[in-house]
Amino acid sequence: MKFTLEIPDQKQEFIRELLQAFSYVKLTPETKPAKKGKQDTTEYLMSTRTNRERLLAAMEEIERGETTVREWPQQ
């Protein structure tokens, strides 16, 4: 099982020493920074090739003025 911990800078050394005291804990440095907070909609849409292509195409349509305005039904 893998866990990712976000630890304040001033506590990192203490937590590292604490975890190293357990023989069954393997510490592996993370090669990329951990994501903070929830992923926003644009970041989600840009995360896959297909979604990114669709989003960029839609943005280009908006820039060219090729948009359709639709009214939402009243409830």
PyMOL Python script that loads the backbone (N, CA, C, O; Angstrom):
from pymol import cmd

cmd.read_pdbstr("""\
ATOM      1  N   MET A   1       0.846  -1.157   0.000  1.00  0.00           N
ATOM      2  CA  MET A   1       0.000   0.000   0.000  1.00  0.00           C
ATOM      3  C   MET A   1       0.902   1.233   0.000  1.00  0.00           C
ATOM      4  O   MET A   1       1.913   1.270   0.702  1.00  0.00           O
ATOM      5  N   LYS A   2       0.533   2.235  -0.787  1.00  0.00           N
ATOM      6  CA  LYS A   2       1.314   3.462  -0.868  1.00  0.00           C
ATOM      7  C   LYS A   2       0.511   4.618  -0.314  1.00  0.00           C
ATOM      8  O   LYS A   2      -0.708   4.685  -0.475  1.00  0.00           O
ATOM      9  N   PHE A   3       1.214   5.529   0.340  1.00  0.00           N
ATOM     10  CA  PHE A   3       0.614   6.744   0.867  1.00  0.00           C
ATOM     11  C   PHE A   3       1.445   7.936   0.424  1.00  0.00           C
ATOM     12  O   PHE A   3       2.662   7.830   0.269  1.00  0.00           O
ATOM     13  N   THR A   4       0.805   9.041   0.226  1.00  0.00           N
ATOM     14  CA  THR A   4       1.496  10.295  -0.025  1.00  0.00           C
ATOM     15  C   THR A   4       1.152  11.226   1.121  1.00  0.00           C
ATOM     16  O   THR A   4      -0.022  11.456   1.411  1.00  0.00           O
ATOM     17  N   LEU A   5       2.166  11.756   1.768  1.00  0.00           N
ATOM     18  CA  LEU A   5       1.970  12.665   2.888  1.00  0.00           C
ATOM     19  C   LEU A   5       2.447  14.057   2.508  1.00  0.00           C
ATOM     20  O   LEU A   5       3.510  14.212   1.907  1.00  0.00           O
ATOM     21  N   GLU A   6       1.681  15.045   2.849  1.00  0.00           N
ATOM     22  CA  GLU A   6       2.120  16.423   2.692  1.00  0.00           C
ATOM     23  C   GLU A   6       2.449  16.934   4.081  1.00  0.00           C
ATOM     24  O   GLU A   6       1.570  17.053   4.934  1.00  0.00           O
ATOM     25  N   ILE A   7       3.716  17.234   4.300  1.00  0.00           N
ATOM     26  CA  ILE A   7       4.209  17.599   5.619  1.00  0.00           C
ATOM     27  C   ILE A   7       4.826  18.990   5.541  1.00  0.00           C
ATOM     28  O   ILE A   7       5.575  19.279   4.608  1.00  0.00           O
ATOM     29  N   PRO A   8       4.522  19.857   6.507  1.00  0.00           N
ATOM     30  CA  PRO A   8       5.143  21.184   6.512  1.00  0.00           C
ATOM     31  C   PRO A   8       6.663  21.076   6.539  1.00  0.00           C
ATOM     32  O   PRO A   8       7.213  20.161   7.151  1.00  0.00           O
ATOM     33  N   ASP A   9       7.336  22.004   5.878  1.00  0.00           N
ATOM     34  CA  ASP A   9       8.797  21.971   5.783  1.00  0.00           C
ATOM     35  C   ASP A   9       9.477  21.824   7.139  1.00  0.00           C
ATOM     36  O   ASP A   9      10.437  21.064   7.271  1.00  0.00           O
ATOM     37  N   GLN A  10       8.993  22.538   8.140  1.00  0.00           N
ATOM     38  CA  GLN A  10       9.653  22.523   9.443  1.00  0.00           C
ATOM     39  C   GLN A  10       9.502  21.188  10.167  1.00  0.00           C
ATOM     40  O   GLN A  10      10.193  20.958  11.159  1.00  0.00           O
ATOM     41  N   LYS A  11       8.620  20.303   9.703  1.00  0.00           N
ATOM     42  CA  LYS A  11       8.393  19.001  10.354  1.00  0.00           C
ATOM     43  C   LYS A  11       8.932  17.829   9.546  1.00  0.00           C
ATOM     44  O   LYS A  11       8.903  16.696  10.026  1.00  0.00           O
ATOM     45  N   GLN A  12       9.417  18.064   8.349  1.00  0.00           N
ATOM     46  CA  GLN A  12       9.813  16.967   7.460  1.00  0.00           C
ATOM     47  C   GLN A  12      10.914  16.098   8.037  1.00  0.00           C
ATOM     48  O   GLN A  12      10.815  14.872   7.982  1.00  0.00           O
ATOM     49  N   GLU A  13      11.955  16.693   8.585  1.00  0.00           N
ATOM     50  CA  GLU A  13      13.070  15.903   9.107  1.00  0.00           C
ATOM     51  C   GLU A  13      12.613  15.019  10.268  1.00  0.00           C
ATOM     52  O   GLU A  13      13.007  13.855  10.349  1.00  0.00           O
ATOM     53  N   PHE A  14      11.795  15.552  11.155  1.00  0.00           N
ATOM     54  CA  PHE A  14      11.276  14.779  12.281  1.00  0.00           C
ATOM     55  C   PHE A  14      10.465  13.576  11.793  1.00  0.00           C
ATOM     56  O   PHE A  14      10.664  12.456  12.265  1.00  0.00           O
ATOM     57  N   ILE A  15       9.548  13.813  10.845  1.00  0.00           N
ATOM     58  CA  ILE A  15       8.701  12.735  10.327  1.00  0.00           C
ATOM     59  C   ILE A  15       9.547  11.686   9.607  1.00  0.00           C
ATOM     60  O   ILE A  15       9.288  10.490   9.740  1.00  0.00           O
ATOM     61  N   ARG A  16      10.541  12.111   8.856  1.00  0.00           N
ATOM     62  CA  ARG A  16      11.417  11.170   8.148  1.00  0.00           C
ATOM     63  C   ARG A  16      12.144  10.265   9.145  1.00  0.00           C
ATOM     64  O   ARG A  16      12.194   9.050   8.949  1.00  0.00           O
ATOM     65  N   GLU A  17      12.710  10.842  10.214  1.00  0.00           N
ATOM     66  CA  GLU A  17      13.403  10.051  11.227  1.00  0.00           C
ATOM     67  C   GLU A  17      12.445   9.086  11.933  1.00  0.00           C
ATOM     68  O   GLU A  17      12.796   7.942  12.220  1.00  0.00           O
ATOM     69  N   LEU A  18      11.249   9.565  12.203  1.00  0.00           N
ATOM     70  CA  LEU A  18      10.248   8.720  12.851  1.00  0.00           C
ATOM     71  C   LEU A  18       9.901   7.515  11.982  1.00  0.00           C
ATOM     72  O   LEU A  18       9.863   6.386  12.471  1.00  0.00           O
ATOM     73  N   LEU A  19       9.649   7.747  10.707  1.00  0.00           N
ATOM     74  CA  LEU A  19       9.271   6.657   9.805  1.00  0.00           C
ATOM     75  C   LEU A  19      10.424   5.690   9.567  1.00  0.00           C
ATOM     76  O   LEU A  19      10.198   4.491   9.408  1.00  0.00           O
ATOM     77  N   GLN A  20      11.649   6.191   9.540  1.00  0.00           N
ATOM     78  CA  GLN A  20      12.805   5.323   9.327  1.00  0.00           C
ATOM     79  C   GLN A  20      13.025   4.375  10.501  1.00  0.00           C
ATOM     80  O   GLN A  20      13.723   3.371  10.360  1.00  0.00           O
ATOM     81  N   ALA A  21      12.443   4.677  11.646  1.00  0.00           N
ATOM     82  CA  ALA A  21      12.572   3.803  12.819  1.00  0.00           C
ATOM     83  C   ALA A  21      11.820   2.489  12.626  1.00  0.00           C
ATOM     84  O   ALA A  21      12.101   1.511  13.318  1.00  0.00           O
ATOM     85  N   PHE A  22      10.873   2.455  11.700  1.00  0.00           N
ATOM     86  CA  PHE A  22      10.106   1.243  11.431  1.00  0.00           C
ATOM     87  C   PHE A  22      10.748   0.485  10.273  1.00  0.00           C
ATOM     88  O   PHE A  22      10.902   1.027   9.179  1.00  0.00           O
ATOM     89  N   SER A  23      11.121  -0.766  10.518  1.00  0.00           N
ATOM     90  CA  SER A  23      11.827  -1.543   9.488  1.00  0.00           C
ATOM     91  C   SER A  23      10.941  -1.842   8.279  1.00  0.00           C
ATOM     92  O   SER A  23      11.462  -2.061   7.186  1.00  0.00           O
ATOM     93  N   TYR A  24       9.642  -1.857   8.443  1.00  0.00           N
ATOM     94  CA  TYR A  24       8.735  -2.205   7.348  1.00  0.00           C
ATOM     95  C   TYR A  24       8.318  -1.000   6.503  1.00  0.00           C
ATOM     96  O   TYR A  24       7.552  -1.152   5.552  1.00  0.00           O
ATOM     97  N   VAL A  25       8.809   0.184   6.838  1.00  0.00           N
ATOM     98  CA  VAL A  25       8.475   1.390   6.071  1.00  0.00           C
ATOM     99  C   VAL A  25       9.597   1.662   5.085  1.00  0.00           C
ATOM    100  O   VAL A  25      10.765   1.737   5.466  1.00  0.00           O
ATOM    101  N   LYS A  26       9.240   1.809   3.822  1.00  0.00           N
ATOM    102  CA  LYS A  26      10.215   2.136   2.780  1.00  0.00           C
ATOM    103  C   LYS A  26       9.925   3.560   2.329  1.00  0.00           C
ATOM    104  O   LYS A  26       8.837   3.848   1.831  1.00  0.00           O
ATOM    105  N   LEU A  27      10.893   4.444   2.502  1.00  0.00           N
ATOM    106  CA  LEU A  27      10.727   5.834   2.084  1.00  0.00           C
ATOM    107  C   LEU A  27      11.317   6.004   0.692  1.00  0.00           C
ATOM    108  O   LEU A  27      12.489   5.702   0.463  1.00  0.00           O
ATOM    109  N   THR A  28      10.513   6.480  -0.218  1.00  0.00           N
ATOM    110  CA  THR A  28      10.939   6.729  -1.588  1.00  0.00           C
ATOM    111  C   THR A  28      10.699   8.199  -1.895  1.00  0.00           C
ATOM    112  O   THR A  28       9.560   8.661  -1.821  1.00  0.00           O
ATOM    113  N   PRO A  29      11.742   8.943  -2.237  1.00  0.00           N
ATOM    114  CA  PRO A  29      11.538  10.360  -2.553  1.00  0.00           C
ATOM    115  C   PRO A  29      10.605  10.519  -3.753  1.00  0.00           C
ATOM    116  O   PRO A  29      10.681   9.762  -4.720  1.00  0.00           O
ATOM    117  N   GLU A  30       9.747  11.493  -3.673  1.00  0.00           N
ATOM    118  CA  GLU A  30       8.823  11.756  -4.769  1.00  0.00           C
ATOM    119  C   GLU A  30       9.554  12.569  -5.829  1.00  0.00           C
ATOM    120  O   GLU A  30      10.259  13.527  -5.511  1.00  0.00           O
ATOM    121  N   THR A  31       9.384  12.184  -7.084  1.00  0.00           N
ATOM    122  CA  THR A  31      10.106  12.853  -8.160  1.00  0.00           C
ATOM    123  C   THR A  31       9.376  14.071  -8.696  1.00  0.00           C
ATOM    124  O   THR A  31       9.983  14.918  -9.351  1.00  0.00           O
ATOM    125  N   LYS A  32       8.082  14.170  -8.425  1.00  0.00           N
ATOM    126  CA  LYS A  32       7.330  15.336  -8.867  1.00  0.00           C
ATOM    127  C   LYS A  32       6.558  15.891  -7.674  1.00  0.00           C
ATOM    128  O   LYS A  32       6.179  15.142  -6.773  1.00  0.00           O
ATOM    129  N   PRO A  33       6.329  17.182  -7.666  1.00  0.00           N
ATOM    130  CA  PRO A  33       5.622  17.757  -6.529  1.00  0.00           C
ATOM    131  C   PRO A  33       4.195  17.247  -6.437  1.00  0.00           C
ATOM    132  O   PRO A  33       3.534  17.041  -7.455  1.00  0.00           O
ATOM    133  N   ALA A  34       3.727  17.045  -5.220  1.00  0.00           N
ATOM    134  CA  ALA A  34       2.364  16.575  -5.008  1.00  0.00           C
ATOM    135  C   ALA A  34       1.378  17.676  -5.380  1.00  0.00           C
ATOM    136  O   ALA A  34       1.651  18.863  -5.199  1.00  0.00           O
ATOM    137  N   LYS A  35       0.243  17.265  -5.897  1.00  0.00           N
ATOM    138  CA  LYS A  35      -0.808  18.213  -6.223  1.00  0.00           C
ATOM    139  C   LYS A  35      -1.435  18.720  -4.946  1.00  0.00           C
ATOM    140  O   LYS A  35      -1.625  17.975  -3.984  1.00  0.00           O
ATOM    141  N   LYS A  36      -1.751  19.988  -4.954  1.00  0.00           N
ATOM    142  CA  LYS A  36      -2.383  20.576  -3.786  1.00  0.00           C
ATOM    143  C   LYS A  36      -3.810  20.926  -4.130  1.00  0.00           C
ATOM    144  O   LYS A  36      -4.083  21.560  -5.149  1.00  0.00           O
ATOM    145  N   GLY A  37      -4.708  20.511  -3.279  1.00  0.00           N
ATOM    146  CA  GLY A  37      -6.105  20.839  -3.482  1.00  0.00           C
ATOM    147  C   GLY A  37      -6.735  20.005  -4.576  1.00  0.00           C
ATOM    148  O   GLY A  37      -6.118  19.106  -5.148  1.00  0.00           O
ATOM    149  N   LYS A  38      -7.974  20.335  -4.844  1.00  0.00           N
ATOM    150  CA  LYS A  38      -8.710  19.605  -5.867  1.00  0.00           C
ATOM    151  C   LYS A  38      -8.329  20.117  -7.253  1.00  0.00           C
ATOM    152  O   LYS A  38      -7.899  21.258  -7.421  1.00  0.00           O
ATOM    153  N   GLN A  39      -8.494  19.262  -8.215  1.00  0.00           N
ATOM    154  CA  GLN A  39      -8.206  19.595  -9.600  1.00  0.00           C
ATOM    155  C   GLN A  39      -9.355  20.453 -10.127  1.00  0.00           C
ATOM    156  O   GLN A  39     -10.521  20.093  -9.969  1.00  0.00           O
ATOM    157  N   ASP A  40      -9.033  21.584 -10.752  1.00  0.00           N
ATOM    158  CA  ASP A  40     -10.116  22.398 -11.293  1.00  0.00           C
ATOM    159  C   ASP A  40     -10.577  21.832 -12.635  1.00  0.00           C
ATOM    160  O   ASP A  40      -9.935  20.944 -13.195  1.00  0.00           O
ATOM    161  N   THR A  41     -11.677  22.346 -13.138  1.00  0.00           N
ATOM    162  CA  THR A  41     -12.298  21.794 -14.343  1.00  0.00           C
ATOM    163  C   THR A  41     -11.363  21.870 -15.542  1.00  0.00           C
ATOM    164  O   THR A  41     -11.235  20.897 -16.285  1.00  0.00           O
ATOM    165  N   THR A  42     -10.707  23.012 -15.743  1.00  0.00           N
ATOM    166  CA  THR A  42      -9.807  23.156 -16.892  1.00  0.00           C
ATOM    167  C   THR A  42      -8.650  22.175 -16.791  1.00  0.00           C
ATOM    168  O   THR A  42      -8.279  21.547 -17.783  1.00  0.00           O
ATOM    169  N   GLU A  43      -8.077  22.039 -15.604  1.00  0.00           N
ATOM    170  CA  GLU A  43      -6.976  21.093 -15.416  1.00  0.00           C
ATOM    171  C   GLU A  43      -7.428  19.670 -15.727  1.00  0.00           C
ATOM    172  O   GLU A  43      -6.691  18.901 -16.344  1.00  0.00           O
ATOM    173  N   TYR A  44      -8.638  19.322 -15.301  1.00  0.00           N
ATOM    174  CA  TYR A  44      -9.188  17.993 -15.595  1.00  0.00           C
ATOM    175  C   TYR A  44      -9.345  17.804 -17.095  1.00  0.00           C
ATOM    176  O   TYR A  44      -8.946  16.773 -17.636  1.00  0.00           O
ATOM    177  N   LEU A  45      -9.923  18.792 -17.771  1.00  0.00           N
ATOM    178  CA  LEU A  45     -10.155  18.663 -19.205  1.00  0.00           C
ATOM    179  C   LEU A  45      -8.851  18.601 -19.997  1.00  0.00           C
ATOM    180  O   LEU A  45      -8.809  18.001 -21.071  1.00  0.00           O
ATOM    181  N   MET A  46      -7.801  19.208 -19.483  1.00  0.00           N
ATOM    182  CA  MET A  46      -6.513  19.190 -20.177  1.00  0.00           C
ATOM    183  C   MET A  46      -5.691  17.942 -19.829  1.00  0.00           C
ATOM    184  O   MET A  46      -4.604  17.756 -20.377  1.00  0.00           O
ATOM    185  N   SER A  47      -6.185  17.092 -18.937  1.00  0.00           N
ATOM    186  CA  SER A  47      -5.394  15.964 -18.452  1.00  0.00           C
ATOM    187  C   SER A  47      -5.308  14.792 -19.421  1.00  0.00           C
ATOM    188  O   SER A  47      -4.404  13.964 -19.304  1.00  0.00           O
ATOM    189  N   THR A  48      -6.233  14.705 -20.378  1.00  0.00           N
ATOM    190  CA  THR A  48      -6.148  13.627 -21.370  1.00  0.00           C
ATOM    191  C   THR A  48      -6.113  14.244 -22.768  1.00  0.00           C
ATOM    192  O   THR A  48      -6.599  15.355 -22.982  1.00  0.00           O
ATOM    193  N   ARG A  49      -5.538  13.513 -23.704  1.00  0.00           N
ATOM    194  CA  ARG A  49      -5.393  14.036 -25.054  1.00  0.00           C
ATOM    195  C   ARG A  49      -6.744  14.360 -25.693  1.00  0.00           C
ATOM    196  O   ARG A  49      -6.913  15.425 -26.287  1.00  0.00           O
ATOM    197  N   THR A  50      -7.701  13.443 -25.571  1.00  0.00           N
ATOM    198  CA  THR A  50      -9.010  13.637 -26.193  1.00  0.00           C
ATOM    199  C   THR A  50      -9.718  14.854 -25.614  1.00  0.00           C
ATOM    200  O   THR A  50     -10.220  15.699 -26.354  1.00  0.00           O
ATOM    201  N   ASN A  51      -9.755  14.939 -24.296  1.00  0.00           N
ATOM    202  CA  ASN A  51     -10.408  16.087 -23.665  1.00  0.00           C
ATOM    203  C   ASN A  51      -9.707  17.390 -24.024  1.00  0.00           C
ATOM    204  O   ASN A  51     -10.361  18.398 -24.290  1.00  0.00           O
ATOM    205  N   ARG A  52      -8.366  17.371 -24.031  1.00  0.00           N
ATOM    206  CA  ARG A  52      -7.599  18.569 -24.363  1.00  0.00           C
ATOM    207  C   ARG A  52      -7.922  19.043 -25.780  1.00  0.00           C
ATOM    208  O   ARG A  52      -8.116  20.236 -26.012  1.00  0.00           O
ATOM    209  N   GLU A  53      -7.978  18.099 -26.728  1.00  0.00           N
ATOM    210  CA  GLU A  53      -8.295  18.456 -28.112  1.00  0.00           C
ATOM    211  C   GLU A  53      -9.692  19.061 -28.215  1.00  0.00           C
ATOM    212  O   GLU A  53      -9.884  20.048 -28.925  1.00  0.00           O
ATOM    213  N   ARG A  54     -10.664  18.487 -27.520  1.00  0.00           N
ATOM    214  CA  ARG A  54     -12.034  19.008 -27.552  1.00  0.00           C
ATOM    215  C   ARG A  54     -12.116  20.398 -26.937  1.00  0.00           C
ATOM    216  O   ARG A  54     -12.783  21.281 -27.477  1.00  0.00           O
ATOM    217  N   LEU A  55     -11.439  20.593 -25.807  1.00  0.00           N
ATOM    218  CA  LEU A  55     -11.453  21.897 -25.154  1.00  0.00           C
ATOM    219  C   LEU A  55     -10.804  22.957 -26.030  1.00  0.00           C
ATOM    220  O   LEU A  55     -11.346  24.051 -26.188  1.00  0.00           O
ATOM    221  N   LEU A  56      -9.650  22.641 -26.599  1.00  0.00           N
ATOM    222  CA  LEU A  56      -8.964  23.612 -27.457  1.00  0.00           C
ATOM    223  C   LEU A  56      -9.787  23.926 -28.708  1.00  0.00           C
ATOM    224  O   LEU A  56      -9.817  25.072 -29.155  1.00  0.00           O
ATOM    225  N   ALA A  57     -10.452  22.922 -29.273  1.00  0.00           N
ATOM    226  CA  ALA A  57     -11.309  23.152 -30.436  1.00  0.00           C
ATOM    227  C   ALA A  57     -12.471  24.068 -30.068  1.00  0.00           C
ATOM    228  O   ALA A  57     -12.822  24.970 -30.828  1.00  0.00           O
ATOM    229  N   ALA A  58     -13.062  23.837 -28.905  1.00  0.00           N
ATOM    230  CA  ALA A  58     -14.171  24.687 -28.457  1.00  0.00           C
ATOM    231  C   ALA A  58     -13.688  26.118 -28.230  1.00  0.00           C
ATOM    232  O   ALA A  58     -14.393  27.070 -28.567  1.00  0.00           O
ATOM    233  N   MET A  59     -12.515  26.274 -27.671  1.00  0.00           N
ATOM    234  CA  MET A  59     -11.968  27.616 -27.441  1.00  0.00           C
ATOM    235  C   MET A  59     -11.711  28.334 -28.763  1.00  0.00           C
ATOM    236  O   MET A  59     -11.949  29.536 -28.878  1.00  0.00           O
ATOM    237  N   GLU A  60     -11.227  27.596 -29.757  1.00  0.00           N
ATOM    238  CA  GLU A  60     -11.000  28.189 -31.077  1.00  0.00           C
ATOM    239  C   GLU A  60     -12.322  28.609 -31.714  1.00  0.00           C
ATOM    240  O   GLU A  60     -12.392  29.669 -32.336  1.00  0.00           O
ATOM    241  N   GLU A  61     -13.370  27.800 -31.571  1.00  0.00           N
ATOM    242  CA  GLU A  61     -14.693  28.161 -32.094  1.00  0.00           C
ATOM    243  C   GLU A  61     -15.192  29.448 -31.452  1.00  0.00           C
ATOM    244  O   GLU A  61     -15.752  30.308 -32.131  1.00  0.00           O
ATOM    245  N   ILE A  62     -14.993  29.579 -30.157  1.00  0.00           N
ATOM    246  CA  ILE A  62     -15.420  30.795 -29.460  1.00  0.00           C
ATOM    247  C   ILE A  62     -14.660  32.001 -30.000  1.00  0.00           C
ATOM    248  O   ILE A  62     -15.258  33.052 -30.235  1.00  0.00           O
ATOM    249  N   GLU A  63     -13.357  31.865 -30.199  1.00  0.00           N
ATOM    250  CA  GLU A  63     -12.540  32.966 -30.711  1.00  0.00           C
ATOM    251  C   GLU A  63     -12.980  33.372 -32.118  1.00  0.00           C
ATOM    252  O   GLU A  63     -12.905  34.548 -32.473  1.00  0.00           O
ATOM    253  N   ARG A  64     -13.437  32.410 -32.919  1.00  0.00           N
ATOM    254  CA  ARG A  64     -13.893  32.714 -34.284  1.00  0.00           C
ATOM    255  C   ARG A  64     -15.346  33.191 -34.302  1.00  0.00           C
ATOM    256  O   ARG A  64     -15.867  33.549 -35.358  1.00  0.00           O
ATOM    257  N   GLY A  65     -15.996  33.197 -33.148  1.00  0.00           N
ATOM    258  CA  GLY A  65     -17.389  33.625 -33.081  1.00  0.00           C
ATOM    259  C   GLY A  65     -18.369  32.564 -33.536  1.00  0.00           C
ATOM    260  O   GLY A  65     -19.515  32.882 -33.851  1.00  0.00           O
ATOM    261  N   GLU A  66     -17.955  31.336 -33.577  1.00  0.00           N
ATOM    262  CA  GLU A  66     -18.803  30.233 -34.026  1.00  0.00           C
ATOM    263  C   GLU A  66     -19.466  29.556 -32.823  1.00  0.00           C
ATOM    264  O   GLU A  66     -19.289  28.359 -32.595  1.00  0.00           O
ATOM    265  N   THR A  67     -20.222  30.329 -32.067  1.00  0.00           N
ATOM    266  CA  THR A  67     -20.863  29.768 -30.887  1.00  0.00           C
ATOM    267  C   THR A  67     -22.372  29.783 -31.041  1.00  0.00           C
ATOM    268  O   THR A  67     -22.923  30.560 -31.821  1.00  0.00           O
ATOM    269  N   THR A  68     -23.019  28.935 -30.304  1.00  0.00           N
ATOM    270  CA  THR A  68     -24.474  28.878 -30.274  1.00  0.00           C
ATOM    271  C   THR A  68     -24.919  29.137 -28.848  1.00  0.00           C
ATOM    272  O   THR A  68     -24.430  28.508 -27.909  1.00  0.00           O
ATOM    273  N   VAL A  69     -25.849  30.067 -28.694  1.00  0.00           N
ATOM    274  CA  VAL A  69     -26.376  30.358 -27.367  1.00  0.00           C
ATOM    275  C   VAL A  69     -27.666  29.580 -27.197  1.00  0.00           C
ATOM    276  O   VAL A  69     -28.557  29.639 -28.044  1.00  0.00           O
ATOM    277  N   ARG A  70     -27.757  28.859 -26.105  1.00  0.00           N
ATOM    278  CA  ARG A  70     -28.959  28.065 -25.826  1.00  0.00           C
ATOM    279  C   ARG A  70     -29.522  28.497 -24.486  1.00  0.00           C
ATOM    280  O   ARG A  70     -28.778  28.733 -23.534  1.00  0.00           O
ATOM    281  N   GLU A  71     -30.831  28.597 -24.418  1.00  0.00           N
ATOM    282  CA  GLU A  71     -31.508  28.935 -23.167  1.00  0.00           C
ATOM    283  C   GLU A  71     -31.807  27.644 -22.421  1.00  0.00           C
ATOM    284  O   GLU A  71     -32.285  26.678 -23.016  1.00  0.00           O
ATOM    285  N   TRP A  72     -31.531  27.621 -21.131  1.00  0.00           N
ATOM    286  CA  TRP A  72     -31.855  26.467 -20.315  1.00  0.00           C
ATOM    287  C   TRP A  72     -33.340  26.492 -20.022  1.00  0.00           C
ATOM    288  O   TRP A  72     -33.904  27.562 -19.792  1.00  0.00           O
ATOM    289  N   PRO A  73     -33.974  25.352 -20.027  1.00  0.00           N
ATOM    290  CA  PRO A  73     -35.406  25.319 -19.731  1.00  0.00           C
ATOM    291  C   PRO A  73     -35.643  25.797 -18.294  1.00  0.00           C
ATOM    292  O   PRO A  73     -34.881  25.493 -17.377  1.00  0.00           O
ATOM    293  N   GLN A  74     -36.731  26.558 -18.141  1.00  0.00           N
ATOM    294  CA  GLN A  74     -37.126  27.025 -16.809  1.00  0.00           C
ATOM    295  C   GLN A  74     -37.706  25.866 -16.030  1.00  0.00           C
ATOM    296  O   GLN A  74     -38.440  25.049 -16.586  1.00  0.00           O
ATOM    297  N   GLN A  75     -37.390  25.783 -14.760  1.00  0.00           N
ATOM    298  CA  GLN A  75     -37.904  24.691 -13.925  1.00  0.00           C
ATOM    299  C   GLN A  75     -38.892  25.230 -12.927  1.00  0.00           C
ATOM    300  O   GLN A  75     -39.441  24.470 -12.129  1.00  0.00           O
TER     301      GLN A  75
END
""", "prot")
cmd.dss("prot")
cmd.show_as("cartoon", "prot")
cmd.util.cbc("prot")
cmd.orient("prot")
